[in-house]
């Protein structure tokens, strides 16, 4: 619903940041120095660039092209590869055979999306092979239970990291905003798990790569 008033290219770009900090959230989160440093930076520029690079004029084709070049290649497949290989598993994605991808890309939009029904041609092809409850089941990914982790198992260690002296002294974020986001998540006012997780990963990166002796930490 947040994207209905946007142009197709802008909606496509912003859907990848739906669970992240939107413009208002960034203004409240950033310190004055951080806001000044990032004022000219467009985090969605790469999505807009791929959207405009697609040779098709169809907004759906262009959105799928953006997914293919960004989310699929740099996120989903990377996670699957790393986690499967960590456990000695070989994962295959037959629907990503280049011939299948090229064929699907050549099809008209009505065979891909019809109303709110996705994968139209695949559902039709599988109609006599799969039971109705499988064909009509909503898409569901393998999502880590971040919201629960932050409220339960990881609550104390995450709080120690997010609100440590080094984290606050970096001067990047407004501590009051981070603490309010944390409190709202813990009491269930909002599900801010992904936003808090991003802040956690950033702080862990700082600690690992910038805070080591001899690498100029604190400059």
N, C-alpha and C positions, 0 to 999 in steps of 0.2 A: 504493500500500500504506500510505502514511503517514496516509491519511485514512479508512481503513476503520472505525475506531472512533469517528469523529466523527458528529455529527448532520448531516443533509443541508445545512442552512443554513451550518453551520460549515465543512464540507468544501468547499462551493461558494466561500465567501469565501477559504479558505486556498489553493485551487488556483491562484489568481492570484499567490501569493507563493512558489510551489514552488521557484523558482530564486533566491530572495532570502534575506535573513537571517531565520532562524527565531528564536524567542524565546531559545534558548540562545546562538545566534550573536550576537544583539544584546547580551546581557549581557556577553559576552566582548569585543565590539567597542567598546561605548560607554564613554566616560569617566564618572566619577561625576557630573559636571555634566550631561552629555548624558542619562544615565539618569534623573536627577531631572527634567530638562526635559520628557522624553517619557513619563514614567510614566503620565500620565492620558490619553495620546493613543492612539486605536485606529485604526491605518491601514486596517483592513478594515471600518470602520463603514459606508462607502458601499455596499459589497457586501452587507452584512447588510440595510441599509435597502431596497435594491432587491429583494432576495430576498423580504422580508416585504411589500413593496408589491405584488407580482404577485398578481393576483386568482385565479389558478389554485391549486389545492391540490396539484398534481402537482409533486414535487421537480424533475423534468426540465424542465418548463415554467418553473419559477422560476429554475433555473440558466441556461436559455437567455435568459430575460428579463434576468438580471444581465449576461450577455455582451453582449447587444444594447445595453444602456444604458451599459456601461463599456468593456470591452475592444475591442469593435467600433468604437464611436463615438469613443473617445478615444485609441485606439492604432493598430489595424490600418488603418482608413480614413485616419487622419491621415498615417501614414507613406506609404501608397500615393499619396495626393494630393500630398504634398510632393515625393517622389522622382520621380513621373511628370511633374509640372509643371516640375521643375528641368531635365528633358530634353525639354520640349516635347511630352509625350505626353498624350493624353486617355484615361483609364481609365474603363471602364464596369463596373458590377456588376449584371447583369440579375437575378440571384437576390435582390437587395435591393430590387427594385421593391416598393413598399409592399403591393401586392395579393398578391404572392407571399409576402411575410413574414406578412401577416395570414392567408392561407390555411394556411400551414405551422403557424402558432401555434394554429390551430383543430383540428389533427389530433391523434389520440390518440398517446400516447408510443410504442406498439408500431410505429407507422409511421415513427418517427424513429430509435429505438434498439432493437435486438433483440440481446440478449446484448452482444457487443462490436462488433457491426456497426452502423455509423453510417449516416445518410442512407438509411434502408431504402427509403422510397418513391421516392426519386430513383434509386437503383440499380436498382430494379425497372422504372421507367419507361425507363431507358436500356439495359436488358439486351439488346435486339435491335438497338441502335444502336452500342454500344461493344464492343470486344473484351474478353474476360475479364480480361486483364492490366491493363487500365485500371480496370475495375470493382472489382478486388480490391486495387489498389495503395494502400498506406497513405497517409494524409494527410501532405503535406510542404510546409512553408511556405518563404518566401524569407528564410532566416536569415543574418544577417551572421556571418562567421567570426571572432567575437570571441575565442574561445579561442586560435585560431592567431595572430591579430594580437598578442595580449598575450605569447605565447611567442616570436614571431619579429619581424615587421616593426615593431611598436610597443613592443617590450620596453624599450628604453632610454629613449625619451621619456616613456613612462607611469611608469616607475620614478622618473624625475626629478621628475615632478609629484606623485605620491603621497607621496614621501618628502622633499619639499622642506621647508625650514624653515617657510614660512608654513602649510603643511598640518598640520604637527605642532604648531605653536604655537596653532592654533585651539582646541585642547583638547577637541575633540568625540569623538575616537576614541583607542583605545589603540594606540600605534604598534607595539607588539610583536605585537598581534593582526593588524594589517594586513600587517606584514612576514612573519608566519608564513603568512597566507593567500596572499600573493604567492609565497613560496617553494614552498608545496604545489602551487600552480597550475603553476609553471614546471617542477617535476620530475614532474608528472603524477599526484601523489597524489590530487588532486581537480580537478574542472573548476569553477573558481571565477570563470570569465570574466564572467558577468553581475553577480556581486557586486562584483568589482573594477571593472567598467565603471561601475556606479552610483557608487562612491566617486570614480572619475575624473571623471565628469560633474559631481558635486557640487563637487569642488575646482575644476574649470574655471569653474563658475558663480560660486563665491566670488571667483576671480581676476578674472573679467570685470566683475562687478557690485558687489562689495564692496571690492576692493582698489585701485580707482582713487583717485587723489588727490582729496581734497575730499568723499568720501562717508562719512567716519567709519569707515574700515577700522581694525580692531584694537581697537575699543571693546568 
